[in-house]
Amino acid sequence: MKRAKCFLPILFLGCSIFSYALETTDFTIHLEIKKLKEAKTPYFLAGNLILTYESDRPARFVGAAFKHEMRTDVVLHPYVRNEHGIFVLVYPIDRDIEVETLQYRIIVDGLWMPDPLNPKIERDRNSIPLSVISIPKRLTETTSSPTVLPNGKVKFLYKGPENRSVYILGDFNNWDPFMHKLHKTEEPGTYTIELRLLPGDHYYYFLSNGLRVLDPLNPERAVDYEGFDVSRFTVPEPEQEG
């Protein structure tokens, strides 16, 4: 994310830095931001922490700073205001994050405060109140997808909201939206399917309740012939015996 120095007279254990809002290609997150009509307590969705803010008084700027990101400066993450006037921050949870809980404060038009929608508060060694939220273990577990199984099949794993109908579309099924449905696993919000694919590059995406979603567990991306982003995976050639 881009960063730029902030010239507002605000302090949070050091100098202040703006970190511009997340530009997400995840359609599920995009719709979540768009549909929110009221602020909610912090929650997790598709590997992201969702923070919201709403006030009776008009607000021009809302941001959040996380304690674990601070060294000598403050990294400030601005909220985005949707069409219903709700300020929303989508904060991606890095799988390499070294903390199990997030401590943060928000700033509204220059005034620092704990998150009014988060009831859990702790004070740091300077007696500054910080909002606290625990990161679910499943968000920090090291999981990769797709993977080639010993039997030669490719296992696709999708993690997202619970109780969804999830299909996979790709060059290997002629982008058919109904051919390959993922199966629910015992872990809530986790779906999987095993397919036998030919060696070489393959391109795909998921449909989650009809919404197009790139594979959140696969960072490899490509662009299809219509200009849309798709996930990419390469099936290696089988090893030659002796």
Number of C-alpha atoms within 10 A of each C-alpha: 9 8 12 12 13 13 10 10 8 16 14 17 14 13 17 22 20 20 20 17 18 16 9 11 12 15 14 19 17 13 11 12 22 14 12 17 13 12 16 16 13 17 13 18 17 18 23 17 17 20 23 24 25 19 11 5 6 9 14 10 14 24 26 25 23 18 17 14 14 16 11 10 15 21 26 27 24 22 23 21 20 14 12 12 17 22 25 25 24 24 18 16 15 11 14 9 12 9 11 12 13 16 23 21 22 25 20 15 14 15 10 17 16 21 23 15 15 16 12 14 18 14 12 11 7 7 8 14 18 22 21 21 18 10 19 12 9 12 19 17 10 9 13 14 17 21 17 18 12 7 7 15 16 20 16 20 22 28 19 20 15 12 13 16 15 25 25 27 21 18 12 15 14 10 15 13 16 12 11 17 17 21 15 18 11 7 10 12 15 19 23 19 18 18 14 13 16 16 11 10 12 17 20 23 20 23 19 20 12 12 15 19 23 24 24 19 17 17 12 14 15 14 12 12 6 6 8 8 17 21 22 20 19 16 17 11 9 9 6 5 4 3
